[in-house]
Amino acid sequence: MKGVHHLLLTTVTGGCAIIPMIPLIPPGWLPPLALGLVIGSLAPDADASDAAILHPGLPGRGTGARGFSRWILPFFGYLIRYLIYYPCWAVLRLLFGRRCSLEHRGLLHSFLGVTLITLLTTACLAGFLFLARGDAYLLLVPFGSALLAGCLLHLVEDSATVTGIRWAHPWSDHAVHGTLRTGSVNLWPTAFVILLAAGGGMILAGPRYTGEALPWQAPAMFLFLLLAWGAFLLASGVRT
């Protein structure tokens, strides 16, 4: 799946889930939640040299968007690729032999891989904060949580493709896959983004018409996201 589809599907899903919970979330947690989701949506592709997270050029208008894709995304992309992916692969290669191969949709596209991305990226940021004498360690909690959620959504999205995902790699090479072809023109991911945004927007618009927060808004949103993603995977022919 293309990087822009990963980015849109993950951020729209995450935004729909987070917005109803804003009254319960400390305001200072919102920026690291957003950053974690964006990085996580692209992080597993750091094992590919042409990955969107390694190169500037993601669509966006304004100096902020261009600066984010030009500097921040590649910073995390190269950190994950060279300080996490390659060292972890080398260790696992010794343990699992040829079963752990250096390839796209290998280690980083597995549950073990995204767990390592989350733990070690968060640890690297903690180290940077320590060296910079920063005191924002609590912000690593929402960042790490959103990073893991973004990575897992990336794997779910790629599970809908023909190649699929080996979730239990390197213990097992069994792949969960669907019928979505990423190399061809396919409007289904874009249509699903629009469906998510429209459905989520209708639920979020409830308080605007009632004048008060709706107690069922958050549960309704999570139910909608669960059903929508289930329908997406079913329509994409995902099978184990």
C-alpha positions in Angstrom: 0.0 0.0 0.0 1.3 3.5 -0.8 2.6 5.7 1.9 0.0 8.4 1.4 -2.8 5.7 1.9 -1.1 4.5 5.1 -0.8 8.1 6.3 -4.5 8.9 5.6 -6.0 5.7 6.8 -4.1 5.8 10.1 -4.5 9.5 10.9 -8.2 9.6 10.0 -8.8 6.4 12.1 -6.7 7.8 15.0 -8.3 11.2 14.8 -11.8 9.7 14.9 -10.8 7.7 18.0 -9.1 10.5 19.8 -11.4 13.5 19.3 -14.3 12.1 21.4 -11.8 11.5 24.2 -10.3 15.0 24.2 -12.1 16.1 27.4 -10.3 13.2 29.2 -6.9 13.8 27.6 -4.4 16.3 29.1 -4.0 19.1 26.5 -0.2 18.6 26.4 -0.7 15.0 25.2 -2.4 15.9 21.9 0.8 16.9 20.0 2.8 13.7 20.9 -0.3 11.6 20.1 -0.6 13.2 16.7 3.2 12.9 16.1 3.2 9.2 17.2 0.3 8.3 14.8 1.9 10.0 11.8 5.3 8.4 12.4 3.7 5.0 13.2 1.7 5.1 10.0 4.9 5.0 8.0 7.5 3.5 10.3 7.3 -0.2 9.3 8.3 0.8 5.7 11.7 2.0 6.9 13.0 -1.4 5.7 12.5 -0.2 2.1 14.9 2.3 0.5 12.1 4.1 -1.3 9.9 4.4 1.7 7.9 7.7 2.2 9.3 8.1 5.7 12.9 8.2 4.4 12.3 10.9 1.7 10.6 14.3 1.6 7.8 14.9 -0.7 4.6 13.7 1.1 1.7 15.9 0.0 1.0 19.0 2.1 0.7 22.7 1.9 2.4 25.4 3.8 5.8 25.7 5.3 4.9 23.6 8.3 3.8 20.6 6.3 6.9 20.8 4.0 9.2 21.1 6.9 7.6 18.2 8.6 8.0 15.9 5.6 11.5 17.2 4.8 13.1 17.0 8.2 11.0 15.2 10.9 9.8 12.2 8.9 13.3 11.4 7.6 14.8 11.9 11.0 12.6 9.2 12.5 12.9 7.1 9.3 16.7 6.9 9.4 16.7 6.4 13.1 14.4 3.4 12.8 16.3 2.0 9.8 19.9 2.3 11.0 19.7 2.4 14.8 16.8 -0.1 15.3 16.1 -2.2 12.2 19.6 -3.3 11.2 20.9 -3.9 14.7 17.8 -5.9 15.7 17.9 -7.9 12.5 21.6 -8.8 13.1 20.8 -10.1 16.6 17.7 -12.1 15.4 19.7 -13.4 12.4 22.0 -15.1 14.9 19.0 -16.6 16.7 16.8 -17.6 13.8 19.3 -18.0 10.9 18.0 -17.5 7.4 14.4 -17.4 8.6 15.0 -13.8 9.6 15.9 -12.2 6.2 16.8 -8.6 5.4 13.8 -7.8 3.2 10.8 -5.5 2.8 7.8 -6.8 4.8 10.1 -8.8 6.9 11.0 -8.0 10.5 9.5 -4.5 10.6 6.2 -5.9 9.3 5.6 -8.2 12.2 4.2 -7.9 15.7 7.8 -8.3 17.1 9.1 -5.7 14.7 6.5 -3.0 15.6 7.0 -3.7 19.3 10.8 -3.2 18.9 10.1 0.0 16.9 7.9 1.4 19.7 10.2 0.5 22.6 13.5 1.5 21.0 12.3 4.7 19.3 10.8 5.8 22.6 14.0 4.9 24.4 16.1 6.9 21.9 13.9 9.9 22.5 14.3 9.5 26.2 18.0 9.5 25.7 17.9 12.7 23.6 15.8 14.3 26.4 18.3 13.2 29.0 21.2 14.6 27.0 19.3 17.8 26.4 18.4 18.0 30.1 14.7 18.0 29.1 11.9 17.2 31.5 9.1 16.1 29.1 9.5 12.4 29.8 5.7 12.0 30.5 5.0 13.0 26.9 6.8 9.8 25.8 3.8 7.8 27.1 1.2 9.2 24.6 3.9 9.3 21.9 4.8 5.6 22.4 1.2 4.5 22.6 0.2 6.3 19.4 3.4 5.1 17.7 2.4 1.5 18.5 -1.2 2.1 17.4 0.0 3.6 14.1 2.4 0.7 13.4 -0.3 -1.9 14.1 -2.7 -0.1 11.8 0.0 -0.1 9.1 0.2 -3.9 9.4 -3.6 -4.2 9.3 -3.7 -2.1 6.2 -1.0 -4.2 4.5 -2.8 -7.4 5.5 -5.4 -6.4 2.9 -2.8 -6.6 0.1 -1.9 -9.6 -2.1 1.6 -9.9 -0.5 0.1 -9.7 3.0 1.8 -9.6 6.4 3.7 -12.3 8.3 2.5 -11.2 11.8 4.4 -13.9 13.7 7.7 -13.5 11.8 10.4 -14.8 12.4 8.7 -17.7 14.2 6.4 -18.3 11.4 6.2 -17.3 7.7 2.4 -17.7 7.5 1.0 -14.6 5.9 -2.4 -12.9 6.3 -3.3 -11.4 3.0 -6.1 -10.1 0.8 -6.7 -9.1 -2.8 -5.6 -5.5 -2.8 -2.9 -4.8 -5.4 -0.7 -1.9 -4.4 1.2 -1.6 -7.7 -2.0 -0.8 -9.8 -4.5 2.0 -9.7 -6.9 1.1 -7.0 -9.4 3.6 -5.6 -10.6 1.4 -2.8 -8.2 2.7 -0.1 -9.1 6.3 -1.0 -12.8 5.5 -0.9 -12.4 3.9 2.5 -10.7 7.0 3.8 -13.7 9.1 2.6 -16.0 6.6 4.2 -14.2 6.8 7.6 -14.0 10.6 7.5 -17.8 10.9 6.6 -19.0 8.4 9.2 -16.7 9.7 11.9 -17.7 13.3 11.1 -21.4 12.5 11.4 -20.8 11.0 14.9 -18.6 13.9 16.0 -21.2 16.4 14.7 -23.8 15.2 17.3 -23.0 17.7 20.1 -23.2 20.5 17.5 -26.9 19.9 17.1 -27.8 18.8 20.6 -25.8 21.5 22.3 -24.1 19.1 24.7 -21.7 16.3 24.7 -23.3 12.9 24.0 -22.4 10.1 26.5 -22.6 7.6 23.7 -20.4 9.4 21.3 -17.1 7.7 22.2 -18.6 4.1 22.3 -20.5 4.8 19.1 -17.3 6.0 17.4 -15.3 2.9 18.5 -18.2 0.6 17.3 -18.3 2.5 13.9 -14.5 2.1 13.5 -14.6 -1.6 14.4 -17.4 -2.3 11.9 -15.9 -0.1 9.2 -12.5 -1.8 9.4 -14.1 -5.2 9.5 -16.0 -4.3 6.3 -12.8 -3.1 4.7 -10.9 -6.3 5.4 -13.9 -8.4 4.4 -14.3 -6.5 1.1 -10.5 -6.8 0.5 -10.7 -10.6 0.7 -8.5 -10.9 3.7 -7.9 -14.4 4.8 -5.5 -16.2 7.2 
